[in-house]
Amino acid sequence: MIPWLGPKDPFPPVSRALQHPNGLLAAGGDLSVQRLLSAYSRGIFPWYSDQEPILWWSPDPRMVLVPSELTISRSLRKTLRNTCYEVRADSAFEAVMRACAAPREGQAGTWITEEMIEAYCELHAAGFAHSMETWMDGRLAGGLYGVSLGRMFFGESMFARVSNASKIALVHLAGRLREQAYGMIDCQMTTPHLASLGAREIPRELFLARVRELVHSPDALPGPWQYRVRNEGAA
């Protein structure tokens, strides 16, 4: 059994999370800015479908990407060099979330509900949630969003309307975070796609120790992010 959180109930220790399903910790509570910041600072995140209560998770092991360990394939390097694009931060946060929420092939629904979009837009307005966006021909072609605390970035979701557009955004995010001495990007769940980009699994105990260290570091990028880089492509 997992506990039901009332409006002011704290999260239980993550050591109480279930093994099956992996990481399910609690249900209920709310998606207020305060609750979300409390969750992320403890290595917990919300993930649930539209007809479910809010479910809170902390899986073991945890998939993470160290910014300096991002793997850029030869084909992606060619794309980065030869494609005309612009990468911006925080210029279309809600649009990125809605694009991430759009139906995908093989999926019946989305966990990015209207409730989640509203909550993370509030987190964005408070200066903690951010988007990295790839624009092509004046249109949003791909991107990602997540939560930044201290020198820790918690990735949430990414999308691409044009091949490799989300990867372009990730490359620029990793470079920006590396420059600002961010220690880790939380990828939450293990996927072959993330592994191909250099992400790896670590034990939850090690993940939590690193999170505690990083979220209490001085915030390198407070408030709205200012980032805009244009690539003209091959001549």
C-alpha positions in Angstrom: 0.0 0.0 0.0 1.1 3.6 -0.7 0.0 6.6 1.5 -2.5 9.1 0.3 -1.2 12.7 0.7 -3.4 15.4 2.2 -2.9 19.1 1.4 -0.2 19.5 3.9 1.2 16.0 4.3 4.9 15.6 3.6 6.3 13.0 1.2 7.2 9.6 2.8 10.8 8.6 2.6 11.7 7.3 -0.9 12.9 4.1 0.7 9.3 3.2 1.0 8.6 3.3 -2.7 7.3 0.1 -4.2 9.4 -2.3 -6.3 6.4 -3.2 -8.4 5.5 -0.9 -10.1 9.1 0.4 -9.7 9.2 3.6 -7.7 5.6 4.3 -6.9 5.7 6.2 -3.6 2.4 8.0 -2.9 -0.8 9.4 -4.3 -2.8 12.5 -3.8 -1.5 15.9 -2.8 -1.5 18.7 -5.4 0.7 20.2 -8.1 1.4 23.6 -6.4 4.7 25.2 -6.9 5.7 24.5 -3.3 4.7 20.8 -3.6 6.6 20.3 -6.9 9.7 22.0 -5.6 9.6 19.8 -2.5 9.2 16.7 -4.7 12.1 17.4 -7.1 14.4 18.4 -4.3 13.8 14.8 -2.9 14.2 13.0 -6.2 10.4 12.6 -6.6 8.3 13.4 -9.7 4.6 13.2 -10.6 3.5 10.9 -13.4 -0.1 9.8 -13.9 -2.9 9.6 -16.5 -5.9 11.8 -16.9 -8.3 9.5 -15.1 -6.0 8.7 -12.2 -5.1 10.6 -9.0 -1.8 12.3 -8.8 0.9 9.6 -8.5 4.4 10.3 -7.2 7.4 8.3 -8.2 11.1 7.7 -7.3 12.3 4.6 -9.3 15.5 2.6 -8.6 17.7 2.6 -10.5 17.5 6.1 -12.0 18.5 7.1 -15.5 20.8 10.2 -15.6 22.9 12.1 -18.1 26.0 14.0 -17.0 26.2 17.0 -19.4 29.8 16.3 -20.3 29.0 12.7 -21.2 26.4 13.5 -23.9 27.1 11.2 -26.9 26.9 13.1 -30.2 26.9 10.6 -33.2 28.6 11.4 -36.4 25.3 11.9 -38.2 24.1 14.2 -35.4 27.3 16.3 -35.7 26.6 16.6 -39.4 23.1 17.7 -38.7 24.3 20.3 -36.2 26.8 21.6 -38.7 24.8 21.6 -41.9 21.2 22.4 -40.8 19.8 25.9 -40.6 18.1 26.4 -37.2 17.8 28.6 -34.2 17.8 27.3 -30.6 16.0 29.4 -28.0 15.3 29.0 -24.3 12.0 29.9 -22.6 10.5 31.6 -25.6 7.6 29.2 -26.0 7.3 27.1 -22.8 3.6 26.2 -23.0 3.9 25.4 -26.7 6.7 23.0 -25.9 4.6 21.3 -23.2 1.6 21.0 -25.5 3.8 19.6 -28.3 5.2 17.0 -25.8 1.6 16.1 -24.8 0.5 15.5 -28.4 -0.5 11.9 -29.2 2.4 9.7 -30.4 2.4 6.6 -32.5 1.7 3.5 -30.4 0.4 5.5 -27.4 -3.2 5.7 -26.4 -3.0 8.8 -24.3 -0.6 11.2 -22.6 0.5 11.8 -19.0 0.9 15.6 -19.7 -2.6 16.5 -18.8 -4.2 20.0 -18.7 -3.6 20.0 -14.9 0.1 19.3 -15.5 0.4 22.0 -18.2 -1.2 24.6 -15.9 1.0 23.5 -12.9 4.3 23.6 -14.9 3.4 26.9 -16.5 3.1 28.3 -13.0 6.5 26.7 -12.1 7.9 28.3 -15.3 6.5 31.7 -14.3 8.2 31.3 -10.9 11.6 30.7 -12.7 12.1 27.0 -12.1 10.7 25.3 -15.2 12.4 25.9 -18.6 12.2 24.9 -22.2 14.9 24.6 -24.8 13.5 24.9 -28.3 14.7 24.3 -31.9 13.2 26.6 -34.5 13.3 26.0 -38.2 11.9 28.4 -40.8 10.2 30.4 -38.0 8.4 27.3 -36.7 8.8 25.3 -33.5 10.4 22.1 -34.8 11.4 20.3 -31.6 12.4 20.8 -28.0 12.3 19.8 -24.4 11.3 21.0 -21.0 12.3 20.4 -17.4 12.9 21.8 -13.9 16.1 23.5 -12.7 17.0 23.6 -9.0 20.5 24.8 -8.0 22.8 23.0 -10.4 20.5 20.1 -11.1 18.2 19.8 -14.2 15.3 17.4 -14.0 14.2 16.5 -17.6 10.5 15.9 -18.2 9.8 15.4 -21.9 10.9 16.1 -25.4 9.4 16.1 -28.9 10.4 16.5 -32.5 8.3 17.5 -35.5 11.4 17.5 -37.7 14.0 14.7 -37.5 16.7 15.4 -34.9 15.1 18.6 -33.7 14.8 17.4 -30.2 18.4 16.2 -30.2 19.6 19.6 -31.3 17.8 21.1 -28.3 19.4 18.6 -26.0 22.9 19.2 -27.3 22.5 22.9 -26.6 20.9 22.3 -23.2 23.8 20.0 -22.2 26.4 22.6 -23.5 24.7 25.4 -21.5 24.5 23.3 -18.4 28.1 22.2 -18.7 29.2 25.8 -19.0 27.3 26.6 -15.8 28.7 23.6 -13.8 25.5 21.7 -13.6 26.3 18.2 -12.4 23.4 16.0 -13.7 20.3 15.8 -15.9 17.6 13.5 -14.5 16.1 11.4 -17.2 13.7 9.6 -14.9 13.0 6.4 -16.9 15.4 4.1 -18.8 15.0 4.0 -22.5 17.3 2.8 -25.4 17.0 6.3 -26.9 18.4 8.0 -23.8 21.1 5.3 -23.5 22.2 6.0 -27.1 22.8 9.6 -26.1 25.0 8.8 -23.1 22.6 8.5 -20.3 23.1 5.7 -17.8 21.5 4.1 -14.8 22.7 4.7 -11.2 21.4 3.4 -7.9 18.7 5.6 -6.4 20.7 6.1 -3.2 23.6 7.5 -5.2 21.2 9.6 -7.3 19.6 11.1 -4.1 22.9 11.9 -2.6 23.9 13.8 -5.7 20.6 15.6 -5.9 20.9 16.8 -2.3 24.4 18.2 -3.1 23.4 19.9 -6.4 20.0 21.4 -5.5 21.6 23.3 -2.6 24.4 24.7 -4.8 24.1 28.4 -5.7 21.6 28.7 -8.6 23.7 29.2 -11.7 20.8 30.2 -14.0 18.0 31.8 -11.9 14.8 33.1 -13.3 14.0 33.0 -17.1 16.8 31.7 -19.2 18.4 34.0 -21.8 19.6 31.8 -24.7 19.5 32.3 -28.4 21.9 30.7 -30.9 21.5 30.6 -34.7 23.2 28.2 -37.0 23.1 29.1 -40.7 24.0 25.6 -41.9 26.3 24.7 -44.8 27.2 27.4 -47.2 
